């Protein structure tokens, strides 16, 4: 196996690893409110979400096409639709740029998951690619028009629009049903939540699985295994199937820490609010996917949940938690970009193949450490709906935190 082929294999493995983290990181976008209101049991919810993510991944390639051409300037398209690498970029360099960017995205995903912060997996990926692209080529290595038009502007507008839509939807739901008894209202909307949450899962698969497909396609284009003009007409089946399967697997395992933050930490949510939030999220995500916009489903879902709290009179919204999320959103692109840039510089310094192996080993080590840290204060299906600890605004259930404190000796 040549060095270039080895890097390509490691890149594909890492891309599927990112897809896996994307799945469990974003499960809460669809199912957090349904789990919080009791519309679905936790394990049933993540199982249903996994199946619909799998189905959704096969529905479109618009977002995948956006990833291949609107983030990095590592190839130029000739008149016949074929792609050529820009001057000074070899296929190996192009692979290292993509590889390092993926590592930046994965590590930021795991870091925010550890603290239960629903940051954007999409922006983590884009940040990693942008950082490694700048480290390798400079400012000219980024398609800034595509980044602003398809990523940054939608990223700024989407949570605001989602919040407004969910606020109006929630207000209307309670206005229309004000004469209905609370018990009947809750029961009826729980059934509605199953449908709306399912639609969000389908939309999530349609949007987010494609991002990894686009990254793998970009790597194949760089190495000459795929023509850039063919992406808009479909991708090889093995790419679609493997990406769909990995995001579904990650979804099924459940990102319980983030599900807890979205379901219990932002708003004490009821079924009518949950249905309004999920319906708003699904409409926005599906619309953006059809337009090829690489939207953050996390930001959309969070904006919708906040809107459901604002739209209900007397609802409690924990703005301190929302503030922490906003900080994570703002820092995602630069933080993932910094990691992507550092990984590229390490790989380039050590030599292509050796450097690729080293940064892959660093990824495994850092991932294992963060997973170990998470197991020290575990959140899973058994305690994801425990009462929120108001004193610390922590994702760790109050009873778990108290038990851990009891074990700590007093000096």
C-alpha positions in Angstrom: 0.0 0.0 0.0 1.4 3.4 -1.0 1.7 6.2 1.5 -1.1 8.2 -0.2 -3.4 5.2 -0.1 -2.7 4.7 3.6 -3.5 8.3 4.4 -6.8 7.9 2.4 -7.7 4.8 4.3 -7.1 6.6 7.7 -9.0 9.6 6.4 -12.1 7.5 5.5 -11.9 5.7 8.9 -11.7 9.1 10.7 -14.5 10.5 8.6 -16.8 7.7 9.7 -15.6 8.3 13.2 -16.7 11.9 12.9 -20.1 10.7 11.5 -20.4 8.5 14.6 -19.7 11.4 17.0 -22.1 13.5 15.0 -24.8 10.9 15.5 -24.6 10.7 19.3 -23.8 14.4 19.7 -27.0 15.4 17.9 -29.5 12.7 19.0 -30.9 15.3 21.5 -31.8 17.6 18.6 -34.6 15.3 17.7 -35.5 13.3 20.8 -34.6 15.4 23.9 -38.0 17.0 24.3 -39.9 13.7 23.6 -37.8 12.0 26.3 -38.2 14.9 28.7 -42.0 14.9 28.4 -42.3 11.1 28.5 -43.7 10.9 25.0 -41.1 8.2 24.3 -39.0 6.0 26.6 -35.3 6.9 26.3 -34.2 3.8 24.5 -37.2 3.7 22.2 -36.5 7.3 21.3 -32.9 6.8 20.3 -33.8 3.6 18.4 -36.5 5.3 16.4 -34.1 8.3 15.7 -31.4 5.9 14.5 -33.7 4.3 12.0 -34.9 7.6 10.6 -31.4 9.0 10.5 -30.5 6.0 8.4 -33.4 6.5 6.0 -32.9 10.3 5.8 -29.3 9.9 4.7 -30.4 8.4 1.4 -32.8 11.2 0.4 -30.5 13.9 -1.0 -26.9 14.9 -1.9 -27.3 18.7 -2.0 -25.4 19.3 1.2 -22.7 16.8 0.2 -22.1 18.8 -3.0 -21.8 22.0 -0.9 -19.1 20.4 1.2 -17.0 19.4 -1.8 -16.9 22.8 -3.4 -17.9 25.6 -0.9 -15.4 25.2 1.9 -11.8 24.5 0.7 -10.1 25.9 -2.4 -7.9 22.9 -3.1 -9.1 22.2 -6.6 -10.4 24.1 -9.5 -13.0 23.0 -12.0 -12.2 23.0 -15.7 -14.6 23.6 -18.6 -15.4 19.9 -19.0 -16.4 19.6 -15.3 -13.3 17.7 -14.2 -11.3 18.9 -11.2 -7.7 19.8 -10.9 -5.7 20.6 -7.8 -4.6 24.2 -7.6 -1.0 25.1 -8.0 1.4 23.7 -5.3 -1.1 21.3 -3.8 -0.3 17.6 -4.2 -2.9 14.9 -3.6 -1.1 13.9 -0.4 -1.2 17.5 0.9 -4.9 17.7 0.1 -5.6 14.5 2.0 -3.7 15.8 5.0 -5.7 19.0 5.0 -9.0 17.1 5.1 -7.6 14.6 7.6 -6.4 17.2 10.1 -9.7 19.1 9.7 -11.7 16.0 10.6 -9.6 15.5 13.7 -10.3 19.0 14.8 -14.1 18.4 14.4 -14.1 15.1 16.3 -12.1 16.4 19.3 -14.4 19.5 19.6 -17.4 17.3 19.4 -16.1 15.1 22.2 -15.0 18.0 24.3 -18.5 19.7 24.2 -20.2 16.3 24.7 -18.2 15.8 27.9 -19.6 19.0 29.3 -23.1 18.4 27.9 -22.9 21.4 25.6 -25.0 21.0 22.4 -22.6 22.8 20.1 -22.7 22.4 16.3 -21.1 19.3 14.9 -21.3 21.0 11.5 -19.4 24.0 12.5 -16.8 21.8 14.3 -16.2 20.1 11.0 -16.1 23.3 9.0 -13.9 24.9 11.6 -11.4 22.0 11.5 -11.3 22.1 7.7 -10.9 25.9 7.6 -8.1 25.8 10.2 -6.1 23.1 8.4 -6.7 24.8 5.1 -5.3 28.1 6.3 -2.3 26.3 7.9 -1.5 24.5 4.6 -2.3 27.1 2.0 -3.1 30.4 3.7 -6.2 32.6 3.5 -6.5 31.8 -0.2 -7.1 28.1 0.6 -10.7 28.9 1.8 -13.7 29.6 -0.3 -14.8 32.5 1.7 -17.8 33.3 -0.4 -19.1 29.8 0.1 -18.3 29.8 3.8 -20.2 33.0 4.4 -23.1 32.3 2.1 -23.7 28.6 3.0 -22.4 28.3 6.6 -21.9 31.5 8.6 -24.9 33.5 7.5 -27.3 30.6 7.9 -25.6 29.7 11.2 -26.3 33.2 12.6 -29.9 33.4 11.3 -31.1 29.8 11.9 -31.3 29.8 15.7 -33.0 33.2 15.7 -35.6 32.2 13.1 -36.1 28.8 14.8 -36.7 30.7 18.1 -39.2 33.0 16.5 -41.1 30.3 14.7 -41.2 28.1 17.8 -42.4 31.1 20.0 -45.2 31.8 17.6 -46.1 28.1 17.3 -46.1 27.5 21.0 -48.3 30.6 21.7 -50.7 29.4 19.0 -50.9 25.9 20.4 -51.7 27.1 23.9 -54.2 29.7 22.6 -56.1 27.1 20.5 -56.2 24.5 23.3 -56.8 26.8 26.3 -60.2 25.3 26.9 -59.0 21.7 26.9 -58.1 20.0 30.2 -54.4 19.9 30.9 -54.4 16.1 31.2 -56.0 15.6 27.8 -53.8 18.2 26.3 -50.6 16.6 27.5 -51.7 13.1 26.4 -52.7 14.3 22.9 -49.6 16.3 22.2 -47.4 13.4 23.3 -48.7 11.4 20.3 -48.0 14.5 18.2 -44.5 14.6 19.5 -43.7 11.2 18.3 -44.5 12.3 14.7 -42.7 15.6 15.0 -39.6 14.1 16.6 -39.5 11.5 13.9 -39.6 14.2 11.2 -36.6 16.0 12.9 -34.7 12.7 12.9 -35.4 12.2 9.2 -34.3 15.8 8.5 -31.2 15.3 10.6 -30.1 12.3 8.6 -30.8 14.2 5.3 -28.6 17.1 6.4 -25.8 15.8 8.7 -24.9 12.5 7.2 -24.3 14.2 3.9 -21.6 16.4 5.4 -19.4 13.3 6.0 -20.3 12.0 2.6 -19.1 15.3 1.2 -15.8 15.1 3.0 -15.1 11.5 1.8 -16.1 12.6 -1.7 -13.7 15.5 -1.5 -10.9 13.2 -0.5 -11.7 10.9 -3.5 -11.8 13.9 -5.8 -8.4 15.1 -4.6 -6.8 11.7 -5.3 -8.5 11.3 -8.7 -10.8 8.4 -7.6 -14.0 10.5 -8.3 -14.9 13.3 -10.7 -16.2 16.5 -9.0 -18.9 16.9 -11.6 -20.5 13.6 -10.6 -21.2 14.5 -7.0 -24.3 16.5 -7.8 -25.8 13.5 -9.6 -25.2 11.0 -6.8 -22.4 9.4 -4.8 -21.0 5.8 -4.8 -23.4 3.6 -2.8 -20.7 2.5 -0.4 -20.1 6.1 0.7 -23.8 6.8 1.3 -24.4 3.4 3.0 -21.4 3.6 5.4 -22.1 7.2 6.4 -25.8 6.4 6.9 -24.9 3.4 9.0 -22.4 5.2 11.2 -24.6 8.2 12.0 -27.4 5.8 12.8 -25.2 3.8 15.1 -24.0 6.9 16.9 -27.6 8.0 17.3 -28.7 4.7 18.7 -26.0 4.8 21.4 -27.5 8.1 22.5 -25.7 11.2 23.5 -27.3 11.2 26.9 -25.3 14.1 28.3 -26.6 16.5 25.6 -30.1 15.0 25.6 -30.2 15.9 29.3 -29.1 19.5 28.7 -31.6 20.1 25.9 -34.5 18.2 27.5 -34.1 19.4 31.1 -31.5 22.2 31.3 -33.0 24.9 29.0 -36.7 24.8 29.7 -39.0 22.6 31.9 -40.9 21.6 28.8 -44.4 20.2 28.3 -45.7 18.2 25.4 -47.4 21.1 23.6 -44.1 23.0 23.8 -42.2 19.9 22.6 -44.3 19.4 19.6 -44.1 23.1 18.6 -40.3 23.0 19.0 -39.8 19.8 17.0 -42.2 20.9 14.2 -40.3 24.2 13.9 -36.9 22.4 13.8 -38.0 19.9 11.1 -39.4 22.6 8.8 -36.2 24.7 8.9 -33.8 21.8 8.6 -35.6 20.2 5.7 -35.8 23.5 3.9 -32.1 24.3 4.3 -31.1 20.8 3.2 -33.1 21.1 0.0 -31.3 24.4 -0.7 -27.9 22.8 0.0 -27.2 24.9 3.1 -25.0 23.1 5.6 -27.1 24.2 8.6 -26.4 23.3 12.2 -29.2 21.2 13.4 -28.0 21.7 16.9 -28.5 25.5 16.7 -31.9 25.1 15.1 -33.1 22.6 17.7 -31.8 24.8 20.6 -33.4 27.9 19.2 -36.7 26.1 18.8 -36.6 24.8 22.4 -35.8 28.3 23.7 -38.7 29.6 21.6 -41.0 27.1 23.2 -40.1 28.5 26.6 -40.6 32.1 25.5 -43.9 31.3 23.9 -45.5 29.8 27.0 -46.7 32.2 29.6 -44.9 31.6 32.9 -42.4 29.0 31.5 -39.0 28.9 33.1 -36.1 29.5 30.8 -32.6 28.9 32.2 -30.7 31.7 30.5 -27.5 30.8 32.2 -27.4 27.5 30.5 -28.4 29.1 27.2 -25.5 31.6 27.7 -23.0 28.7 28.0 -24.4 27.2 24.8 -23.9 30.5 23.0 -20.3 30.7 24.1 -19.8 27.2 22.8 -21.4 28.2 19.5 -19.1 31.3 19.1 -15.9 29.3 20.0 -16.7 26.2 17.9 -15.3 27.4 14.6 -12.1 29.0 15.9 -11.4 26.2 18.5 -11.9 23.4 16.0 -9.9 25.4 13.5 -7.0 25.7 15.9 -7.0 22.0 16.5 -7.2 21.3 12.7 -4.3 23.7 12.0 -2.1 22.2 14.8 -2.8 18.7 13.5 -1.8 19.6 10.0 1.4 21.3 11.1 2.3 18.2 13.1 1.6 15.9 10.2 3.5 18.1 7.8 6.5 18.5 10.1 6.9 14.8 10.7 6.4 13.8 7.1 3.3 12.8 5.3 2.8 9.2 6.3 4.4 9.3 9.7 2.7 12.5 10.5 -0.7 11.1 9.5 -0.1 8.0 11.8 0.9 10.3 14.7 -2.1 12.6 14.5 -4.4 9.6 14.2 -2.8 8.1 17.3 -3.3 11.4 19.1 -6.9 11.4 18.1 -7.4 7.9 19.6 -5.6 8.8 22.8 -7.6 12.1 23.3 -10.9 10.4 22.5 -10.2 7.6 25.0 -9.3 10.1 27.7 -12.5 12.1 27.3 -14.6 9.0 27.2 -13.0 7.8 30.5 -13.7 11.2 32.1 -17.3 11.0 31.1 -17.7 7.6 32.8 -16.7 9.2 36.1 -20.0 11.0 36.2 -22.2 8.9 33.9 -25.4 10.1 32.3 -27.5 7.4 30.6 -31.0 6.3 29.9 -31.6 5.6 33.6 -31.0 9.2 34.9 -31.3 11.4 31.8 -34.7 12.7 33.1 -33.6 13.3 36.7 -34.4 16.7 38.2 -32.1 19.5 37.0 -29.6 20.7 39.7 -30.6 24.4 39.9 -27.7 25.2 42.3 -25.0 24.2 39.8 -26.9 24.2 36.5 -25.0 20.9 35.9 -25.8 18.1 33.5 -24.9 15.7 36.3 -28.1 14.6 38.0 -28.4 16.0 41.5 -28.5 12.6 43.2 -25.4 11.5 41.3 -23.6 14.7 42.3 -24.6 14.3 45.9 -23.4 10.7 45.9 -20.0 11.7 44.5 -19.7 14.5 47.0 -20.4 12.0 49.8 -17.5 9.8 48.7 -15.1 12.8 48.8 -13.2 12.9 52.2 -13.3 16.2 54.1 -9.8 17.5 54.8 
